[in-house]
Amino acid sequence: MSVLKATPSSIKTVNPATNKIEKQFEVMSDEQIETLLANADRAFSQWKHTPFTQRAALLHKVAAIMREQKQTLGRLCTIEMGKRLAEGIGEVELCANIFDYYADHGTAFLADKPLDTPIGSAFLTYEPIGVLLSVQPWNFPFYQITRSAAPNIMAGNTMVLKHASNVPQCAAIMEDIFAQAGAPKGVYTNLFVPGSKVSNLIGDKRIKGVSLTGSETAGSSFAAEAGKYVKKSTLELGGSDAFVVLADADLDLAVNTAAMGRLWNAGQVCVSPKRIIVLADVADAFISKARALYAQIKVGDPLDPSTQLAPLSSEKAVQEVVEQVEIAVREGATLVYGGHRLDRAGAYMEPTILTNIKPGTAAYSQEIFGPVLCIFAVKDEAQAIELANDTEFGLGGSVFGTDTAKAVAVARQIDAGMVYINHTTGIAPELPFGGTKNSGYGREQSPSGIHEFVNEKLIRITTPDAPY
């Protein structure tokens, strides 16, 4: 282990609990990249013809290995990006469930679909398209990979991964797991390359589709590059999820759900509740309860089971979030609690509460990717819906209330890809994940996820004398 210092490679593990370098990896040469892309392309020529049963067996084996190694894999998440160990183990278990989900259901999802036509007969068939490039971030090192890899490898595509440079060990071990599971060489490949190489990868003729989870800025550039080469893309970008608390909500339950949900993964979750919208007549009580809860939070070592808030993913991350809070205060927001980094080694920050955030300020429109709870007071339900939609993002959201029918009615009026009732926006293999507006396009997980990168081919059976 060495002290954090300049290094010729950006691909390295820097433990955010200590800010010390744990491991470094060399950037791949152009020749190495060429070899790996050629392997992936050759693998596709065979993998696309493998029976569904063989593809499913591979995914089931990957799932089994992940469960067997969940302690090791969970700890790796902690060391590389600071996630609490329990969260890391939970992430690995979720990944195993996703692999099993597509292994169990992929055959049915990809079965020929008959079409109703008055003349002759017709059906849709779903065929893989080739090598896919997946560019993923650090906040869920295994889950981000899994929701891209599981459906697409089941569909018969092969995949190359460009993971975030600060989680290289997670990236490398995932390739090892596929190899242990018996994946043919080239079906799943990790590339150790910097972000500057992504444009060249997208332009490579062997890459047939591209997916990215990341920032709005990165997504815009990525989509433009994919469009330049007429390649299908999916994007899952930032979020500024609204958490609307209706008048009939159980206030204690709403406070606990929103406040603790914001600390999930140290607030570094695209779908965590970032904007809490409550009625003015209960706003003071909500704020008081949230402040009391945060005052009891234990910030500390992510390997300690009693820790409730772990460090952010990096020194840069904590500096950016603290700066966003400072700017918010300068622009008139009220700092109710926290707002500072802790005076200790590592990328630690206090849980934070901001109120009185005004339209036109940075905190009103930007995503704060850290443990910062922003609380807004509104006069009525109509204003709550208006505020929930007053954002360029549209990923997830929540509505909290005891009258489920009313909560659903409000959810229908929120511009987002996902809205949960009485729960923070969550994750499950069978539920589609994705957004609208500047949060991107396309869906992952569920049946939708396996249909993003297949050729939905029409086959029609008729006669030459048919009118069409």
Protein Blocks (a to p, Z undefined) as FASTA:
>chain_A
ZZddddfbfbdcddfklopafbdcddddfklmmmmmmmmmmmmmmmmmpcfklmmmmmmm
mmmmmmmmmmmmmmmmmmmnopafklmmmmmmmmmmmmmmmmmmmmmmmgccddddfehc
addddddfbjcdddddfklmmlmmmmmmmmmmmnopacdddddfklmmmmmmmmmmmmmn
opaehjaccddddfklmmmmmmpmklmbdcddddfklmmmmmmmmmmnopacdddddddd
dcdddfkbcfklmmmmmmmmmmggghpafkbcfbdcddfklmmmmmmmmmmmmmmpccdd
fklmkbmbdcdfbfklmmmmmmmmmmmmmnopacfbghiacddedjddcddddehiaehi
aklmmccdbjbdcddddfblklmmmmmmmcfbdfbdcdddfblmlmmmmmmmpccfbdce
hiacdddfklccddehjnogcdeejjklmmmmcccdddddddfklcZZ
